[in-house]
Amino acid sequence: MPADWRKRSEILGQSPAELLAQRRRIFTISNGISLLRVVALPFALHSLTLPADEGLVPTVSLLAFMALTDLLDGFVARRLHQVSDAGRVIDPLADKLCIGMGTIWLTIYRDLPFWIPALVISRDILLITGGIVLVRRTDLVLPSNLLGRLTTVTLALTFFSYVIGWRWSQRALVYTSGALVVASFLVYLRIGWHILRRLEPH
């Protein structure tokens, strides 16, 4: 059975009316911006297969566009009062798809260490599985957090360093990204466990 609105409101710090409105919002500008990231992904992956001198400009341009959509979707959602449960699913799934595929392609074509995609994809599979369990048991979508967003930004910077060939920064960014991937997983695990304990019927 879904958790009652009063308990959800207490945990998330929002009124029951707003939580219900967020449930009903689906087709919003902010969610469309998130989907643009997925649309751009095949073109970015293709540009990574090109020789470095030929693919540099289109790859950097596409990565910059995708990073911009990642910044804009949340800002637009808050600014236009379009925060939604659908957006809490679409945005992180778009991030996971783009980052997961990006790490694989960079490992193949730009010598990114193979353990980065292994770590990222393993974390994301566990988070998606945990998110499904959370929705089924509590009817709530796992909320994002600052460390998760910082991890995404650091991974994006790592991508740029490998595309542009900034070898001086690659080692530091790779190990920082790896540490943040693990730390963000632990934080999401703690948040999900806390929600389960508060909302699951005893």
ABEGO torsion letter per residue (X at the ends): XBBBAAAAAAAAGBBAAAAAAAAABABBAAAAAAAAAAAAAAAAAAAAABBAAAAAAAAAAAAAAAAAAAAAAAAAAAAAGABBAAAAAAAAAAAAAAAAAAAAAAAAAAGBBAAAAAAAAAAAAAAAAAAAAAAAAAGBBBBBBAAAAAAAAAAAAAAAAAAAGBAAAAAAAAAAAAAAAAAAAAAAAAAAAAAAAAABBX
